[in-house]
Amino acid sequence: MHIIGVVGEKGSGKGTFSKLLQSYLKGRETVVVRTVDVLYDTLKIWHIEPTRSNLQNLAIIMDAQYGKGTLSRAVEARIRRIKADIVVLEGVRWQSDVQMLRSFERNVLVYVTADARVR
């Protein structure tokens, strides 16, 4: 499995990059994993609105209570269960995300940015 980590500011085109990559790689099973999905799923289970503030607070609380990199470890567990040729990890944000990405044999980190007019 190849894993491609995607990093960029809010609205920089990370999702667009992932969609374009999937369209170019037809014939290869490509799965997009978003770090934030673990947070969304957790808040959904708890019946808490997934606002930006709630998502950010949950990540902070998880790290404070269970140690730095808790979210990264949860995302890694999801990725390791995936049987695909390529996994795109959308939304690399913390050093622990980079370390997790680098733990996979075939990995690359891509920075995505776009001028505001292009977005």
C-alpha positions in Angstrom: 0.0 0.0 0.0 1.1 3.5 -0.8 0.0 6.3 1.5 -0.1 10.0 0.5 -0.5 12.5 3.3 -2.0 15.8 2.2 -1.4 19.0 4.2 -2.6 22.6 3.6 -4.5 25.5 5.0 -8.3 25.5 5.3 -9.7 25.9 1.8 -6.4 25.2 0.1 -7.7 22.4 -2.1 -6.9 19.3 -0.2 -10.2 17.7 -1.1 -9.9 18.8 -4.8 -6.4 17.3 -4.8 -7.7 14.0 -3.5 -10.5 13.9 -6.1 -8.2 14.7 -8.9 -5.7 12.0 -7.8 -8.5 9.4 -7.6 -9.6 10.3 -11.2 -6.0 10.0 -12.5 -5.5 6.7 -10.7 -8.4 4.8 -12.2 -7.7 1.1 -12.1 -6.0 1.3 -8.7 -8.1 1.1 -5.6 -7.7 4.5 -3.9 -9.3 5.4 -0.6 -9.4 8.8 1.0 -9.1 8.9 4.8 -9.7 12.2 6.6 -8.3 12.7 10.0 -11.3 14.7 11.0 -13.6 11.7 10.3 -12.5 10.1 13.6 -13.6 13.2 15.4 -16.9 13.5 13.5 -17.7 9.8 14.2 -17.0 10.3 17.9 -19.2 13.4 18.2 -22.0 11.7 16.2 -22.0 8.7 18.7 -22.2 11.2 21.6 -25.0 13.2 19.8 -22.9 16.3 19.9 -23.0 18.8 17.0 -19.8 18.6 15.0 -19.0 22.3 14.9 -15.5 23.4 14.1 -15.1 24.4 17.8 -16.3 21.0 19.1 -14.0 19.1 16.7 -11.0 21.1 17.7 -11.9 20.8 21.4 -12.3 17.0 21.1 -8.8 16.6 19.6 -7.3 18.7 22.4 -9.2 16.8 25.1 -8.2 13.4 23.6 -4.5 14.4 23.7 -4.8 15.9 27.2 -6.5 12.8 28.6 -4.9 10.0 26.6 -1.6 11.4 25.5 -0.2 13.2 22.5 -1.0 11.6 19.2 -4.2 9.8 20.4 -6.0 10.9 17.2 -3.1 10.0 15.0 -3.1 6.5 16.5 -6.8 6.1 15.9 -6.4 7.2 12.2 -3.4 4.8 11.8 -5.6 1.9 13.1 -8.2 2.8 10.4 -5.6 3.0 7.7 -4.1 -0.3 8.6 -7.5 -2.0 8.2 -7.9 -0.7 4.6 -7.1 -3.0 1.8 -6.3 -0.6 -1.1 -3.5 0.2 -3.4 -3.3 3.8 -2.3 -4.6 5.6 0.8 -4.8 9.4 0.7 -4.6 10.8 4.2 -6.3 14.2 3.9 -5.7 16.7 6.6 -2.3 16.1 8.1 -2.1 18.6 10.9 0.2 17.6 13.8 3.7 16.2 14.1 2.2 13.0 15.3 0.3 12.7 12.0 3.6 13.1 10.1 5.3 10.4 12.3 2.3 8.1 11.7 2.5 8.7 8.0 6.3 8.0 8.0 5.6 4.7 9.8 4.3 3.3 6.5 6.9 1.9 4.2 5.7 3.7 1.1 4.7 7.3 2.0 4.8 10.8 0.7 3.7 14.1 2.2 2.2 16.7 -0.2 1.6 20.3 0.6 -1.4 21.8 -1.3 -2.0 25.5 -1.7 -4.0 27.7 -4.1 -4.4 31.4 -4.5 -7.7 32.6 -3.1 -9.0 33.6 -6.6 -8.4 30.1 -7.8 -10.2 28.6 -4.9 
